[in-house]
Amino acid sequence: MDNSILEAVEARLPQLRGLNAVVAFDCGNDGSIVVDATGPEPEISDDDPSDADCILKISQANLQKLITGKLDPMLAFTLGKLKVKGSMGIAAKLSSMLD
């Protein structure tokens, strides 16, 4: 996983307080990032991404755009650039928290 993406995700962690879920960003061969937001302070973990409450399948390039606000989550989903496995409710809540 690209370090700039990891740093960008880490910078957004405080916005995920109260999500009460484990979310994985699955970038295929480029790796994955698992965010555990079940505790008081969200953190990036090395948990198995398949155990997440919600798995977001997205390319590393599109994840970079999503995090920096250059790609709208709903548009990405509609265009098939973002696929959601697991809880759609958590995905929607995540989207609104990152706005």
C-alpha positions in Angstrom: 0.0 0.0 0.0 1.2 3.5 -0.9 2.5 5.4 2.2 0.7 8.6 1.1 -2.6 6.7 1.2 -1.9 5.3 4.7 -1.0 8.8 5.9 -4.2 10.2 4.4 -6.3 7.5 6.1 -4.5 8.1 9.4 -5.2 11.9 9.1 -9.0 11.1 8.7 -9.2 8.7 11.6 -10.6 11.3 14.1 -13.6 11.8 11.8 -14.5 8.1 12.3 -15.2 8.3 16.0 -18.6 6.8 16.7 -18.6 4.6 13.6 -18.6 1.5 15.9 -17.5 -0.8 13.1 -14.5 -2.4 11.4 -14.1 -1.2 7.8 -11.6 -2.6 5.3 -10.4 -0.8 2.1 -9.5 -3.7 -0.2 -7.2 -2.6 -3.1 -6.6 -6.0 -4.5 -3.0 -6.8 -5.2 -2.0 -3.4 -3.8 -3.0 -4.5 -0.3 -5.7 -3.4 2.1 -6.2 -1.1 5.0 -8.3 -2.1 8.0 -9.8 0.6 10.2 -11.0 -0.5 13.6 -13.5 2.2 14.8 -15.1 0.1 17.5 -13.1 1.7 20.4 -12.9 5.3 21.6 -10.1 6.2 19.1 -10.2 4.7 15.6 -7.0 3.0 14.5 -5.5 1.2 11.6 -5.1 -2.4 12.4 -3.6 -5.4 10.8 -6.7 -7.6 11.3 -7.9 -9.9 8.5 -9.9 -7.7 6.1 -12.4 -10.5 5.6 -13.5 -10.1 9.2 -14.5 -6.5 8.7 -18.2 -5.4 9.1 -17.9 -3.6 5.7 -15.4 -4.2 3.0 -14.9 -1.5 0.3 -13.3 -2.9 -2.8 -11.6 0.0 -4.7 -8.4 0.5 -6.7 -5.5 2.3 -4.9 -5.7 5.2 -7.3 -9.5 5.6 -6.7 -9.0 5.3 -2.9 -6.5 8.2 -3.1 -9.1 10.3 -5.0 -11.8 9.3 -2.5 -9.8 10.3 0.5 -8.7 13.6 -1.0 -12.3 14.5 -2.0 -11.6 14.2 -5.7 -14.0 11.3 -6.1 -17.5 11.3 -4.6 -18.3 8.0 -2.8 -21.8 7.7 -4.3 -20.6 8.4 -7.8 -17.8 5.9 -7.4 -20.3 3.3 -6.2 -22.7 4.1 -9.1 -19.9 3.8 -11.7 -18.7 0.5 -10.3 -15.4 2.0 -9.1 -16.3 1.2 -5.5 -17.9 -2.1 -4.5 -19.4 -2.7 -1.0 -19.4 -6.1 0.7 -21.1 -6.3 4.0 -23.1 -3.6 5.7 -24.4 -0.9 3.3 -25.5 1.1 6.3 -21.9 1.3 7.6 -20.7 2.3 4.1 -23.3 5.1 4.0 -22.4 6.2 7.5 -18.7 6.2 6.6 -19.4 8.3 3.5 -21.3 10.9 5.5 -18.5 11.0 8.2 -15.8 11.6 5.6 -17.6 14.5 3.9 
